[in-house]
Each structure stands twice: as C-alpha cells, then as structure tokens.
Amino acid sequence: SISYKDAGVDIDAGAKSVDAIKSLVQSTYSSQVIGDIGGFGGLFDVSCFKDMKNPILVSGTDGVGTKLKLAQMSNIHNTVGIDLVAMCANDIVVCGAHPLFFLDYIAIGKVDPNLIKDIVSGIADGCKQASCSLIGGETAEHPGVMAPNDYDLSGFCVGVVDKDNMLGSHKVEIGDVILGLSSSGIHSNGYSLVRKAVIEQMSSNMLNDTGILNSGQSLMQALLSPTKIYVKPLLKLLLDCPSVCAFSHITGGGITYNLDRVLPSNANAQIKLGSWPSIDIIDFVCKQANISQKLALETFNMGIGMCVICKKADLELVTTSLENSGEAVYNIGKIVKGSGVVEYV
C-alpha cells in the first residue's frame, strides 16, 4: 500500500502548520471578522458599509516574484509576507479604498511548519500595517512539481470605497502637483534583473559585506528590505485633504509606466529628475547592470514608491499630513498639457 505521505504530501505537517500560525492570523482580526481560522471560507461583516452612499468593492491580487529566491538563498523568510501584502494593498488604496481583508496562497514543495510560520508572520505583519484582516488562505504541498525547499506566494486583497470619493484620472487636471513618497528600496519588482546582474556575479562574502553600501546594510539585507506599505498615511491624508486627485503605486515599469495610468488623455506628468534623493541599493544594481537612465526609470522605482497628485493650493496641507505620518515627501513634478505619458526634465 502507498499512503499520501509516501507520495509526498504530509497531512500531519499541514495540520501542525495551521496550529503554528493560528495566533498570528488571529492577531490581524478586526471586529468585522466572523469565525476563526480553519473554516471553509473566510467571513467578514459588511454592515459597516451602511453609512456609505454607494459602496464599491475594490480587489487586487499579486505575488512577490523572484525576490523569493533571495529569501530562500539567505534562509530569511519572515519579510516576504510583508511584500505580498504590500503589493496588493498598495494597489487598491490608490483609488481611495480602505483594505478590509486579505487571503494568501502558499505553494511549497514540502510543508515545514516552522517555515510556514515564518512566512505567515510576515503576512500578518503586513496585514497590520495595511489595516486589514487575514481571514483565509491555502497551503498547497506540491511534491514532484516543486523542489522541497521551494515555495511561491500569492495574495488577494479586498477593500471598499464610496463611489463619490474614488480617486483617479478623472480628478487630475493640468497644473496639479506631483509628490513622491520615498521607497524602502527596490520593493518587489526588477528582481530577475537583480539576480542576473548582482546575485549571479558576486560571491556570498560580497553579498553579506556591510561595507559596500553607505547604509551599512549588506547587499542581501538591502535587497530583502520589504516593500513599504503606504495605506495608513494615504487614508489619513484623504481625511485631512479630501480634494486629493490621484495616487500611483510605483511597481514594475517604474515611474514611466505607472504614473501614466492615472493621467487623463490630454495631460502629461512632467517629472523633474534629481528632485528626490537616490537610494544606494538601487544605484548599485543599476551600475552593476550597466543600464541606461531610461531603462532604469522603466524598471525600478528609483526611490519613489508612491506618487500623490494634488491641487497646487493643497500642496502645504498634503505635505504636512504625509510628513506627520512619517513619510519623506518630495515635490517631483507637475501635470502639463500632453497626451497621457510621463516625461522627464
């Protein structure tokens, strides 16, 4: 006889994993969560929407990409869960939505309860930073499909916004100001290039050398810095200044191919290069890859993880609100007549 365990799937290890993460998951719960971990579906009370005139659900799904390979190389697994939440929650907040709940999916070659606990600890941390509840998930053991120590992550986030308060290109006008919020590093995009230009070219000693970057971090530490989650500062900003026009999450494609997503067809975003400080790990990777400034701006966030477009008259109020939330804010450009693209000066 051949058991399921003989075939590579350990049900007992899966059950131990659930026990290991139970308190982490519960620590993210808001009062709207119904039930507990272990049910067939996550339950969330939406009666909180009753005060909205026209509530709109906003959803987003994403992964962490090949940054996971660096986590596996370094055996540091408790930060990539933050990246997972950030990539989803930062996307849905750009239209003014408040994240409500999050679900995760972990595909792994062989279930290790301690590894699962590390990964989920990061997801729980990210959910707290994004003010959303982790109400469900799946851990799928894939023997014969994935190597035992290999895993992949995906996440799904749902939020809500009142239709009248939605942000976007319909609110952006010529003459508006573009502010940039600093990133925490490379975030979660461009890691296939990072691996090709840095990881494959450098020894383990060099990757762990703390004397290469001005920050004092090793290259590996800097590369694994989790994606910044901007949800709380941006939601507070909308309370302080409801006339904000648009947000843009700067992910794969850089400023060039993300800021254009919130532009009307008759306007360009004019970005002033040098109006914000560079980040040493991004500069290092670009130098190692020997890529042009144009390609760098189309690949990495270049130190700006989120853009805010506001009226010129609101500039001081918006800046003050964001700085009071701990954000580094830079006036990086303006909206000018054009055709819906990003231009640099």
MIKOL-911703 format. One record per residue (C-alpha): x, y, z; residue in one letter. Coordinates in nm, 4 decimals, decimal comma. Example, Ala and Ser with C-alpha at 12.3 -4.5 7.8 and 13.67 -1.06 7.14 Angstrom:
{px:1,2300&py:-0,4500&pz:0,7800&r:A};
{px:1,3670&py:-0,1060&pz:0,7140&r:S};
// end
This chain:
{px:0,0000&py:0,0000&pz:0,0000&r:S};
{px:0,1149&py:0,3557&pz:-0,0760&r:I};
{px:-0,0002&py:0,6327&pz:0,1568&r:S};
{px:-0,0488&py:1,0007&pz:0,0744&r:Y};
{px:0,2616&py:1,0688&pz:0,2838&r:K};
{px:0,4576&py:0,8165&pz:0,0759&r:D};
{px:0,3504&py:1,0178&pz:-0,2308&r:A};
{px:0,4986&py:1,3322&pz:-0,0745&r:G};
{px:0,2019&py:1,5020&pz:0,0955&r:V};
{px:0,2183&py:1,5159&pz:0,4764&r:D};
{px:-0,1287&py:1,5887&pz:0,6192&r:I};
{px:0,0071&py:1,5930&pz:0,9756&r:D};
{px:0,2656&py:1,8580&pz:0,8863&r:A};
{px:-0,0127&py:2,0647&pz:0,7315&r:G};
{px:-0,2189&py:2,0423&pz:1,0497&r:A};
{px:0,0842&py:2,1425&pz:1,2592&r:K};
{px:0,1333&py:2,4407&pz:1,0297&r:S};
{px:-0,2229&py:2,5566&pz:1,0961&r:V};
{px:-0,1621&py:2,5307&pz:1,4714&r:D};
{px:0,1660&py:2,7237&pz:1,4350&r:A};
{px:0,0076&py:3,0188&pz:1,2550&r:I};
{px:-0,3240&py:3,0379&pz:1,4408&r:K};
{px:-0,2238&py:3,3139&pz:1,6838&r:S};
{px:-0,0533&py:3,5111&pz:1,4043&r:L};
{px:-0,3694&py:3,5075&pz:1,1945&r:V};
{px:-0,5923&py:3,5982&pz:1,4895&r:Q};
{px:-0,3694&py:3,8969&pz:1,5699&r:S};
{px:-0,4842&py:4,0631&pz:1,2447&r:T};
{px:-0,8592&py:4,0308&pz:1,3081&r:Y};
{px:-1,0821&py:4,3367&pz:1,3153&r:S};
{px:-1,4259&py:4,3382&pz:1,4778&r:S};
{px:-1,5789&py:4,2631&pz:1,1350&r:Q};
{px:-1,4207&py:3,9154&pz:1,1150&r:V};
{px:-1,6654&py:3,6315&pz:1,1833&r:I};
{px:-1,5496&py:3,2859&pz:1,2894&r:G};
{px:-1,1882&py:3,1751&pz:1,3087&r:D};
{px:-0,9097&py:3,0059&pz:1,1177&r:I};
{px:-0,9963&py:2,6604&pz:0,9887&r:G};
{px:-1,3314&py:2,7248&pz:0,8249&r:G};
{px:-1,4037&py:2,6508&pz:0,4614&r:F};
{px:-1,4432&py:3,0209&pz:0,3826&r:G};
{px:-1,3394&py:3,3498&pz:0,5417&r:G};
{px:-1,6334&py:3,5517&pz:0,6771&r:L};
{px:-1,6434&py:3,9317&pz:0,7001&r:F};
{px:-1,9299&py:4,1502&pz:0,8230&r:D};
{px:-2,0049&py:4,4229&pz:0,5648&r:V};
{px:-2,2700&py:4,6039&pz:0,7683&r:S};
{px:-2,0050&py:4,8731&pz:0,8188&r:C};
{px:-2,0840&py:4,9835&pz:0,4617&r:F};
{px:-2,4335&py:5,1016&pz:0,5558&r:K};
{px:-2,3173&py:5,4597&pz:0,6095&r:D};
{px:-2,1746&py:5,4791&pz:0,2561&r:M};
{px:-2,3880&py:5,6291&pz:-0,0201&r:K};
{px:-2,2594&py:5,3921&pz:-0,2882&r:N};
{px:-2,0018&py:5,1404&pz:-0,1594&r:P};
{px:-1,7713&py:4,9936&pz:-0,4236&r:I};
{px:-1,5644&py:4,6805&pz:-0,3584&r:L};
{px:-1,2073&py:4,7009&pz:-0,4873&r:V};
{px:-0,9935&py:4,3879&pz:-0,5244&r:S};
{px:-0,6319&py:4,3191&pz:-0,6071&r:G};
{px:-0,4117&py:4,0140&pz:-0,6435&r:T};
{px:-0,0351&py:3,9840&pz:-0,6782&r:D};
{px:0,2737&py:3,7905&pz:-0,5787&r:G};
{px:0,6293&py:3,8611&pz:-0,4689&r:V};
{px:0,8042&py:3,7364&pz:-0,7820&r:G};
{px:1,1625&py:3,6180&pz:-0,7950&r:T};
{px:1,2532&py:3,8073&pz:-0,4783&r:K};
{px:1,1501&py:3,4814&pz:-0,3149&r:L};
{px:1,4687&py:3,3226&pz:-0,4484&r:K};
{px:1,6746&py:3,5639&pz:-0,2383&r:L};
{px:1,4729&py:3,4738&pz:0,0712&r:A};
{px:1,5374&py:3,1070&pz:0,0044&r:Q};
{px:1,9090&py:3,1652&pz:-0,0574&r:M};
{px:1,9521&py:3,3592&pz:0,2666&r:S};
{px:1,7062&py:3,1487&pz:0,4716&r:N};
{px:1,5215&py:3,4683&pz:0,5712&r:I};
{px:1,1500&py:3,4069&pz:0,5264&r:H};
{px:0,9764&py:3,6449&pz:0,7685&r:N};
{px:0,9757&py:3,9552&pz:0,5453&r:T};
{px:0,8477&py:3,8373&pz:0,2052&r:V};
{px:0,4972&py:3,8136&pz:0,3515&r:G};
{px:0,5092&py:4,1907&pz:0,4042&r:I};
{px:0,5977&py:4,2278&pz:0,0361&r:D};
{px:0,2998&py:4,0108&pz:-0,0547&r:L};
{px:0,0506&py:4,2264&pz:0,1359&r:V};
{px:0,2134&py:4,5486&pz:0,0187&r:A};
{px:0,1848&py:4,4610&pz:-0,3494&r:M};
{px:-0,1890&py:4,4052&pz:-0,3116&r:C};
{px:-0,2887&py:4,6646&pz:-0,0503&r:A};
{px:-0,0878&py:4,9478&pz:-0,2096&r:N};
{px:-0,2650&py:4,8750&pz:-0,5378&r:D};
{px:-0,6172&py:4,9022&pz:-0,4013&r:I};
{px:-0,5546&py:5,2105&pz:-0,1857&r:V};
{px:-0,4666&py:5,4130&pz:-0,4973&r:V};
{px:-0,8357&py:5,4594&pz:-0,5781&r:C};
{px:-0,9034&py:5,5649&pz:-0,2189&r:G};
{px:-1,0183&py:5,2235&pz:-0,0967&r:A};
{px:-0,9734&py:5,1057&pz:0,2614&r:H};
{px:-0,8384&py:4,7463&pz:0,2659&r:P};
{px:-1,0744&py:4,5132&pz:0,4529&r:L};
{px:-0,9390&py:4,1603&pz:0,4325&r:F};
{px:-0,6603&py:3,9538&pz:0,2803&r:F};
{px:-0,6162&py:3,5917&pz:0,1721&r:L};
{px:-0,2897&py:3,4151&pz:0,0955&r:D};
{px:-0,1834&py:3,1146&pz:-0,1091&r:Y};
{px:0,1413&py:2,9314&pz:-0,0367&r:I};
{px:0,2605&py:2,6663&pz:-0,2823&r:A};
{px:0,5524&py:2,4685&pz:-0,1413&r:I};
{px:0,7491&py:2,1570&pz:-0,2307&r:G};
{px:0,7396&py:2,0101&pz:0,1214&r:K};
{px:0,5483&py:2,1540&pz:0,4158&r:V};
{px:0,7696&py:2,2613&pz:0,7053&r:D};
{px:0,5575&py:2,4070&pz:0,9905&r:P};
{px:0,8409&py:2,6356&pz:1,1058&r:N};
{px:0,8920&py:2,7724&pz:0,7548&r:L};
{px:0,5185&py:2,8268&pz:0,7108&r:I};
{px:0,5103&py:3,0098&pz:1,0435&r:K};
{px:0,7935&py:3,2407&pz:0,9317&r:D};
{px:0,6201&py:3,3221&pz:0,6050&r:I};
{px:0,2814&py:3,3845&pz:0,7679&r:V};
{px:0,4404&py:3,6011&pz:1,0391&r:S};
{px:0,5377&py:3,8422&pz:0,7605&r:G};
{px:0,1907&py:3,8269&pz:0,6066&r:I};
{px:0,0340&py:3,9034&pz:0,9459&r:A};
{px:0,2757&py:4,1933&pz:0,9968&r:D};
{px:0,1846&py:4,3293&pz:0,6543&r:G};
{px:-0,1861&py:4,2997&pz:0,7252&r:C};
{px:-0,1466&py:4,5028&pz:1,0438&r:K};
{px:0,0460&py:4,7696&pz:0,8543&r:Q};
{px:-0,2296&py:4,7762&pz:0,5909&r:A};
{px:-0,5156&py:4,7748&pz:0,8461&r:S};
{px:-0,6727&py:4,4614&pz:0,7004&r:C};
{px:-0,7578&py:4,1191&pz:0,8395&r:S};
{px:-0,6068&py:3,7897&pz:0,7284&r:L};
{px:-0,9242&py:3,5818&pz:0,7057&r:I};
{px:-0,8215&py:3,2860&pz:0,4937&r:G};
{px:-0,5570&py:3,1109&pz:0,2923&r:G};
{px:-0,4263&py:2,7886&pz:0,1486&r:E};
{px:-0,1020&py:2,5975&pz:0,1860&r:T};
{px:-0,0560&py:2,3561&pz:-0,1032&r:A};
{px:0,2150&py:2,0882&pz:-0,0916&r:E};
{px:0,3472&py:2,0130&pz:-0,4420&r:H};
{px:0,5849&py:1,7146&pz:-0,4345&r:P};
{px:0,7332&py:1,6318&pz:-0,7723&r:G};
{px:0,6349&py:1,9733&pz:-0,9059&r:V};
{px:0,8488&py:2,1927&pz:-0,6800&r:M};
{px:1,1762&py:2,1248&pz:-0,5012&r:A};
{px:1,1270&py:2,0511&pz:-0,1275&r:P};
{px:1,2595&py:2,3919&pz:-0,0148&r:N};
{px:1,0990&py:2,5901&pz:-0,2966&r:D};
{px:0,7825&py:2,7944&pz:-0,2470&r:Y};
{px:0,5740&py:3,0600&pz:-0,4183&r:D};
{px:0,3308&py:3,3122&pz:-0,2730&r:L};
{px:0,0241&py:3,4896&pz:-0,3999&r:S};
{px:-0,2217&py:3,7134&pz:-0,2234&r:G};
{px:-0,5672&py:3,8580&pz:-0,2655&r:F};
{px:-0,6943&py:4,1781&pz:-0,1021&r:C};
{px:-1,0429&py:4,3327&pz:-0,0936&r:V};
{px:-1,1239&py:4,6895&pz:0,0071&r:G};
{px:-1,4117&py:4,9359&pz:-0,0104&r:V};
{px:-1,4566&py:5,2963&pz:-0,1192&r:V};
{px:-1,7593&py:5,5210&pz:-0,1583&r:D};
{px:-1,8039&py:5,5787&pz:-0,5327&r:K};
{px:-1,8168&py:5,9571&pz:-0,4935&r:D};
{px:-1,4771&py:5,9514&pz:-0,3203&r:N};
{px:-1,2897&py:5,7398&pz:-0,5741&r:M};
{px:-0,9575&py:5,8817&pz:-0,6937&r:L};
{px:-0,8213&py:5,8603&pz:-1,0444&r:G};
{px:-0,7537&py:6,0318&pz:-1,3746&r:S};
{px:-1,0994&py:6,1921&pz:-1,3772&r:H};
{px:-0,9834&py:6,4239&pz:-1,0968&r:K};
{px:-0,6432&py:6,5134&pz:-1,2428&r:V};
{px:-0,6052&py:6,8495&pz:-1,4166&r:E};
{px:-0,3290&py:7,0490&pz:-1,5828&r:I};
{px:-0,1443&py:7,2485&pz:-1,3182&r:G};
{px:-0,1726&py:6,9844&pz:-1,0453&r:D};
{px:0,1379&py:6,8974&pz:-0,8424&r:V};
{px:0,3054&py:6,5544&pz:-0,8231&r:I};
{px:0,4565&py:6,4481&pz:-0,4916&r:L};
{px:0,6742&py:6,1418&pz:-0,4438&r:G};
{px:0,6906&py:5,9302&pz:-0,1275&r:L};
{px:1,0206&py:5,7566&pz:-0,0640&r:S};
{px:1,0509&py:5,3828&pz:-0,1145&r:S};
{px:1,2244&py:5,1457&pz:0,1258&r:S};
{px:1,4422&py:5,0062&pz:-0,1518&r:G};
{px:1,3766&py:4,8010&pz:-0,4626&r:I};
{px:1,0446&py:4,6786&pz:-0,3179&r:H};
{px:0,9278&py:4,3715&pz:-0,5191&r:S};
{px:0,9977&py:4,4475&pz:-0,8831&r:N};
{px:1,3026&py:4,4014&pz:-1,1023&r:G};
{px:1,4456&py:4,1032&pz:-0,9152&r:Y};
{px:1,5070&py:3,8937&pz:-1,2236&r:S};
{px:1,7497&py:4,1686&pz:-1,3294&r:L};
{px:1,8892&py:4,1870&pz:-0,9749&r:V};
{px:1,9628&py:3,8156&pz:-0,9771&r:R};
{px:2,1227&py:3,8313&pz:-1,3211&r:K};
{px:2,3374&py:4,1400&pz:-1,2551&r:A};
{px:2,4199&py:4,1003&pz:-0,8848&r:V};
{px:2,3408&py:3,7630&pz:-0,7296&r:I};
{px:2,4916&py:3,5545&pz:-1,0094&r:E};
{px:2,8002&py:3,7766&pz:-1,0316&r:Q};
{px:2,9003&py:3,8097&pz:-0,6657&r:M};
{px:3,0295&py:3,5733&pz:-0,4002&r:S};
{px:2,8454&py:3,5003&pz:-0,0781&r:S};
{px:3,1029&py:3,7042&pz:0,1143&r:N};
{px:3,0416&py:4,0093&pz:-0,1042&r:M};
{px:2,6640&py:3,9740&pz:-0,0757&r:L};
{px:2,6953&py:3,9757&pz:0,3037&r:N};
{px:2,9598&py:4,2517&pz:0,3221&r:D};
{px:2,8262&py:4,5511&pz:0,5215&r:T};
{px:3,0900&py:4,7889&pz:0,3835&r:G};
{px:2,9681&py:4,8172&pz:0,0236&r:I};
{px:2,6573&py:5,0337&pz:0,0760&r:L};
{px:2,6520&py:5,3687&pz:0,2551&r:N};
{px:2,3566&py:5,2498&pz:0,4624&r:S};
{px:2,5714&py:4,9938&pz:0,6440&r:G};
{px:2,3444&py:4,7126&pz:0,5321&r:Q};
{px:2,4798&py:4,4159&pz:0,3437&r:S};
{px:2,3668&py:4,3808&pz:-0,0159&r:L};
{px:2,1446&py:4,0880&pz:0,0787&r:M};
{px:1,9851&py:4,2801&pz:0,3666&r:Q};
{px:1,9127&py:4,5757&pz:0,1406&r:A};
{px:1,7748&py:4,3548&pz:-0,1351&r:L};
{px:1,5407&py:4,1831&pz:0,1117&r:L};
{px:1,4089&py:4,5081&pz:0,2647&r:S};
{px:1,0315&py:4,4647&pz:0,2488&r:P};
{px:0,8077&py:4,6812&pz:0,0335&r:T};
{px:0,6775&py:4,9856&pz:0,2169&r:K};
{px:0,3039&py:4,9815&pz:0,2856&r:I};
{px:0,1512&py:5,3269&pz:0,2333&r:Y};
{px:-0,2079&py:5,2519&pz:0,3336&r:V};
{px:-0,2309&py:5,4298&pz:0,6704&r:K};
{px:-0,0592&py:5,7566&pz:0,5638&r:P};
{px:-0,2689&py:5,7764&pz:0,2461&r:L};
{px:-0,6007&py:5,7078&pz:0,4199&r:L};
{px:-0,5167&py:5,9694&pz:0,6818&r:K};
{px:-0,4309&py:6,2113&pz:0,4008&r:L};
{px:-0,7758&py:6,1619&pz:0,2487&r:L};
{px:-0,9298&py:6,2635&pz:0,5813&r:L};
{px:-0,7055&py:6,5687&pz:0,6080&r:D};
{px:-0,7442&py:6,6689&pz:0,2418&r:C};
{px:-1,0422&py:6,5082&pz:0,0612&r:P};
{px:-0,9618&py:6,7024&pz:-0,2594&r:S};
{px:-0,6540&py:6,4869&pz:-0,3388&r:V};
{px:-0,6738&py:6,3820&pz:-0,7049&r:C};
{px:-0,4881&py:6,0537&pz:-0,7514&r:A};
{px:-0,2313&py:5,8079&pz:-0,6167&r:F};
{px:0,0020&py:5,5888&pz:-0,8214&r:S};
{px:0,1802&py:5,2818&pz:-0,6842&r:H};
{px:0,5248&py:5,2665&pz:-0,8480&r:I};
{px:0,5862&py:4,8984&pz:-0,9216&r:T};
{px:0,7125&py:4,7083&pz:-1,2273&r:G};
{px:0,7624&py:4,9561&pz:-1,5097&r:G};
{px:0,8834&py:5,2281&pz:-1,2736&r:G};
{px:0,7505&py:5,5834&pz:-1,2723&r:I};
{px:0,7329&py:5,5761&pz:-1,6533&r:T};
{px:0,4714&py:5,3034&pz:-1,6811&r:Y};
{px:0,2776&py:5,3501&pz:-1,3574&r:N};
{px:0,2211&py:5,7233&pz:-1,3232&r:L};
{px:0,0719&py:5,7303&pz:-1,6746&r:D};
{px:-0,2071&py:5,5014&pz:-1,5501&r:R};
{px:-0,3686&py:5,7913&pz:-1,3597&r:V};
{px:-0,3290&py:6,0578&pz:-1,6295&r:L};
{px:-0,6124&py:6,1981&pz:-1,8425&r:P};
{px:-0,5573&py:6,1698&pz:-2,2186&r:S};
{px:-0,4862&py:6,5430&pz:-2,2570&r:N};
{px:-0,2109&py:6,5694&pz:-1,9955&r:A};
{px:0,1440&py:6,4546&pz:-1,9257&r:N};
{px:0,3235&py:6,4039&pz:-1,5976&r:A};
{px:0,6389&py:6,6157&pz:-1,6104&r:Q};
{px:0,8930&py:6,4708&pz:-1,3654&r:I};
{px:1,1983&py:6,6685&pz:-1,2588&r:K};
{px:1,4955&py:6,4339&pz:-1,2326&r:L};
{px:1,7161&py:6,4972&pz:-0,9297&r:G};
{px:1,4277&py:6,6352&pz:-0,7213&r:S};
{px:1,4476&py:6,3420&pz:-0,4794&r:W};
{px:1,7444&py:6,1542&pz:-0,3275&r:P};
{px:1,8595&py:5,8288&pz:-0,4812&r:S};
{px:1,8744&py:5,5009&pz:-0,2878&r:I};
{px:2,2132&py:5,3335&pz:-0,2720&r:D};
{px:2,0952&py:4,9764&pz:-0,3340&r:I};
{px:1,9094&py:5,0847&pz:-0,6500&r:I};
{px:2,2096&py:5,2856&pz:-0,7685&r:D};
{px:2,4332&py:4,9845&pz:-0,7035&r:F};
{px:2,2144&py:4,7450&pz:-0,9019&r:V};
{px:2,1813&py:4,9870&pz:-1,1944&r:C};
{px:2,5590&py:5,0321&pz:-1,2023&r:K};
{px:2,6192&py:4,6564&pz:-1,1868&r:Q};
{px:2,3683&py:4,6009&pz:-1,4677&r:A};
{px:2,5169&py:4,8905&pz:-1,6673&r:N};
{px:2,1717&py:5,0051&pz:-1,7782&r:I};
{px:2,0795&py:5,3479&pz:-1,9103&r:S};
{px:1,8854&py:5,6028&pz:-1,7065&r:Q};
{px:1,5868&py:5,5490&pz:-1,9372&r:K};
{px:1,5825&py:5,1729&pz:-1,8738&r:L};
{px:1,6360&py:5,2236&pz:-1,5012&r:A};
{px:1,3314&py:5,4530&pz:-1,4855&r:L};
{px:1,1289&py:5,1876&pz:-1,6689&r:E};
{px:1,2423&py:4,9051&pz:-1,4407&r:T};
{px:1,2877&py:5,0250&pz:-1,0814&r:F};
{px:1,1032&py:5,2698&pz:-0,8567&r:N};
{px:1,4278&py:5,4739&pz:-0,8320&r:M};
{px:1,3483&py:5,5724&pz:-0,4729&r:G};
{px:0,9824&py:5,6719&pz:-0,5164&r:I};
{px:0,7338&py:5,4054&pz:-0,4115&r:G};
{px:0,4121&py:5,6057&pz:-0,4333&r:M};
{px:0,3073&py:5,9254&pz:-0,6129&r:C};
{px:0,0396&py:6,1668&pz:-0,4941&r:V};
{px:-0,1256&py:6,4155&pz:-0,7308&r:I};
{px:-0,2922&py:6,7130&pz:-0,5664&r:C};
{px:-0,4020&py:7,0687&pz:-0,6350&r:K};
{px:-0,1297&py:7,3308&pz:-0,6098&r:K};
{px:-0,3331&py:7,5125&pz:-0,3447&r:A};
{px:-0,3309&py:7,1971&pz:-0,1290&r:D};
{px:0,0445&py:7,1377&pz:-0,1524&r:L};
{px:0,1301&py:7,2521&pz:0,2001&r:E};
{px:-0,1627&py:7,0688&pz:0,3612&r:L};
{px:-0,0853&py:6,7445&pz:0,1767&r:V};
{px:0,2869&py:6,7622&pz:0,2552&r:T};
{px:0,2237&py:6,8321&pz:0,6234&r:T};
{px:-0,0228&py:6,5436&pz:0,6568&r:S};
{px:0,2156&py:6,2949&pz:0,4968&r:L};
{px:0,5174&py:6,4150&pz:0,6932&r:E};
{px:0,3184&py:6,3913&pz:1,0161&r:N};
{px:0,2605&py:6,0261&pz:0,9245&r:S};
{px:0,6363&py:5,9754&pz:0,8985&r:G};
{px:0,6688&py:5,9876&pz:0,5197&r:E};
{px:0,9568&py:6,1519&pz:0,3340&r:A};
{px:0,7814&py:6,3710&pz:0,0753&r:V};
{px:0,9323&py:6,5309&pz:-0,2363&r:Y};
{px:0,7830&py:6,7706&pz:-0,4893&r:N};
{px:0,8892&py:6,5858&pz:-0,8042&r:I};
{px:0,6808&py:6,7328&pz:-1,0848&r:G};
{px:0,3578&py:6,8695&pz:-1,2248&r:K};
{px:0,0760&py:6,7945&pz:-1,4667&r:I};
{px:0,1167&py:6,9675&pz:-1,8040&r:V};
{px:-0,0585&py:6,9599&pz:-2,1414&r:K};
{px:0,0183&py:6,6425&pz:-2,3323&r:G};
{px:-0,1064&py:6,3044&pz:-2,4454&r:S};
{px:-0,1140&py:6,0897&pz:-2,1294&r:G};
{px:0,2528&py:5,9983&pz:-2,0868&r:V};
{px:0,5349&py:6,0616&pz:-1,8410&r:V};
{px:0,8111&py:6,2992&pz:-1,9494&r:E};
{px:1,1364&py:6,3836&pz:-1,7714&r:Y};
{px:1,3184&py:6,7148&pz:-1,7420&r:V};
// end
